[in-house]
Amino acid sequence: MKQILVVDDDRHIRQLIGHCLRAEGFHVLEASDGAEAEAIVDNQHVHLAVIDIMMPKMDGFELCQKMHQSYPEIPVIMLTAKDALADKARGFEVGTDDYITKPFEPQELIFRIRALLRRSNQSSEPKIRIGNITIDQKSYGITVGQREIMIPVKEFELLYQLASYPGRIFTREELIERIWQRDYDGSDRTIDVHIKRLRDHFDEHQNGIKITTVRGVGYKLEETI
């Protein structure tokens, strides 16, 4: 049974989300602030977290950033009354995978949770099949129909990272940290160059994938067929 962590200082919100999740067959863990949530994550197997931004002791941004650093495999949905673009951008910068604003439809939250869990499961596979291509992490090979192609290592790693979480927005800084590591001292425009090369390799109409620029935030890969 998948364990979902719900973090919100509003008891009524926690109860509402918890009731909906239990009705869908999930096991629910609850925390009223970021510090309590951090302790749960350190001691429980959490499959996904729903986190409010405005909380005492440790806000959602700080909690999300800490989880992203220590447990990058746990998807995070930020749940908040804030809907300004700057808040969304900061949320994605600290590692959130999705963003939903209050008031919300419980069923929409369920849809988003299920979608993120599917992506999370897919990302653990050494081979990713998306659109008309197969990406093999072990061989660093890409199969398009019956044809196998090879691309430079960093371009492959960038493609694999984006394809592991289709629809998830990655900031340039996050991609640099994951692929080039923390000791990278070049320009973050390096990402733009590699994205352009990937777009040149894979036509969205033939290959069924598209890399989209999210202005002011970063990039995401989407399946188009």
C-alpha positions, 0 to 999 in steps of 0.5 A: 500500500502506497504511503502518502504524507500530508503536511498542513497546519490546518487540521481540517485540510489534513482530514479532508485530504486524508479521507479522500486518500484513504477512500482511494486505498492509500495509507495516510501519514499526517504532519502539522508542520515541516519539522514533524514531517521531516521526522516522519520522512526520516523514519517511514517509507513515504511514496509521495508528499502533499505539502502546504507552503505556509506552516510554522517551524519550517515552511513548505519551501524549506521542507521540500528543499530538504526532502529533494536533497535527501530523498529525491525519489519522493515526489512532492505536490505543493498545496497552497493558497498562493498562486503567484508565478513567483511562488510557483517558480520558487516551488519548482526551484526547491524541487516540487513536482507539481503545484495545486492551489486552494481551494481545490477539487479533491478528485483533481488532487487524486488524479495528480497523485496517481500521475506522479506515482506512475512517473515515479515508478517509471523512473526506476526502470533502466529502460524508458519507453516514451513516444516512439523511442526507447531509452536504455540507461545501461547501454546509453543507447536510444532505439527509434523504431528498428534503428539505434542511435547514439548521442553524446553522454551529457545529452543522453543523461539530460534526455533520460532525466527529463523522460524519467518524469514526463510533464515534470518541470526542471529548472536549469539549476536543478538539471545542472546539479543532477547531471553536471554535479555541484562542482560545475562552474560553467554557465547555466546556458549550457542547458539551453545548448543541450536542449537545442541539440536534443530537439534537433535529434528528435522530431516531435511528429516522428518521435512522439516527444516534445521538450517544452520551455517553461518561460522563467522556470525551466524545461519539461518533456512531454509525450505527443502521441 
